[in-house]
Amino acid sequence: MKILFCTGGSEKSENAIRAGTSLATKLGAEATVLSVGPPHDMINKLLGAEFRMSEVTIDTDRAVIKNTSKYAESGAKILKKAGINVIAKTARGEIADEILREAESGNYDFIVVSAKGKPGDRRLLGSNTRKVLAKAKIPVYVV
């Protein structure tokens, strides 16, 4: 049994990992924690044309890589404490698309996600969670 846990580093994401931990333990599952950073072109769009390939974009890109890795490792640490065999992974791109890509290529049995990641979002489910629910070919556990 393989479970894909998804995190964006938020408290809600980590709560979803904690909630899925007991399930993974009971099932004797292997786990992967995936954190997805924004695509390179999104950083360029946010910073504007004058910053392309400048020191600012390079520093911003490094920070994205560092934070994405930190989020995946933090989530993996929660699972490791529970004695679960876990791998931390990162990806760059559209969040839901990368989750779905990893879910399919990694032959997971199900996905664990938080209902939403952004604080203050009044919707029941965030846009990435909705997209994963709509397109996943395996069960999705939403916390």
N, C-alpha and C positions, 0 to 999 in steps of 0.2 A: 504494500500500500504506500502510495506517495501523495503527499499533500503540498500544495503550493500556497505559501503564506505571502501576502502582499503588504508592503508598508511604504508609506511616504514620510515616515518619521514623526507623525503626529501622535498625540496621546491616544486618539481613537484607533489608530493603526496598531499601536502596541497593545491596547486592550483587546483587539480582535485576535492578535497572536496569543495573548494569555488565554482567551476563551477557547481557542482551538487547540491549546496545549493538552488539555485533559483528553480531548478526543484523539489526538495523535498518540498519546500515551496508551490509551485503552486499545487502540487499533494496532499498536506496535509499528506505527508508520515512520517512514523516512520523511524528512521535510526539507524544503528549500524556501528560503526567505528572499523575495525579489523586491528590489527597490528600483524605480524607474526615474531617471533624470530627464529633463526636457531635451528635445532635439537641438542640435547645434544651430539650426536655422532659426529656432525660436529665440535664442539668445541674441542673435543678430537683429531680429525684428524688434525685440524689446529695447536694445541699446541704440538702434538706428544705424544708418549706413556709414556715418562718419567714424564709427567705432569698429567696423569690420577689420579683423586681423590686427587690431591694436592691442596694446598691453592690457587694456581694460577687458576686452573679450577673452584674452588668454587667461587672465586672472579669474574672471567670472567662470570660465569653463573649468578651470582647476577646482574652484570652490564647489561647482556642481558635482564633479566627480568625487571629491572628498566627502561631501554631504551624503550623496547617494550611497557610497560605500559605508559610511557611518550608520546610516539608517538600517541597511541590510545586516550589518554586524550586530547592531543593538537588538534587532529582532531575533537574530540567531542565538544570541546570548540567553534570551528568555527560554528558548526551546532547549538549549544545551543544559541549562540548570535543571530541567525536568528529565534529563537523561535521554533526550531525543537526538538521534543522528541527524545533523542538519548541515546544509550548505548555504552560504550567503552568496547571492548573485546580484549583479546590477545590469541595467540596460539603459539605453538612451532612445527616446522616441516618444510617440504618443502613448500615454500611460496604459489605457485599456488595450490598445493594439499589442503592446509589448507583453502584457499579462497573458492575453489570448495566445500569442505566438509561443511563449514559454510553456503555457499549459499544454498546448498541442505537441510541441517538439519534445517536451520532457516526459510525456506519457503519464501525467498525473491522474490521480483518481478523483480529486476535487480541489477546489480553490477556496481559500479563506481570505475575505476582504472586510474592511470596515464599511459601514453604511455610507459614510461620507468622511472626507478628510479635512475640508476647509472649515475652520471655525466660523460660526455665524451663518452658515448655509441653512436656510429654513426648510429646504426640501427634505423629504424623508430619506431619499437616496441621492448621493452625488452623481454627477454625470458619468464618471469613469465606472462606478459601480453599476449604474444602469446599463451601460454599454457591455460590460462583462457579463451581466445577467442575461442580456438579450442574445449574445453571440456565443457564449461558452457552450461547448459540446459535452461538458462534464458538470456535475453538481457544484453549486457555489454556496458556501456557507457565509452569510452576511451577518456581521455583528454590529 
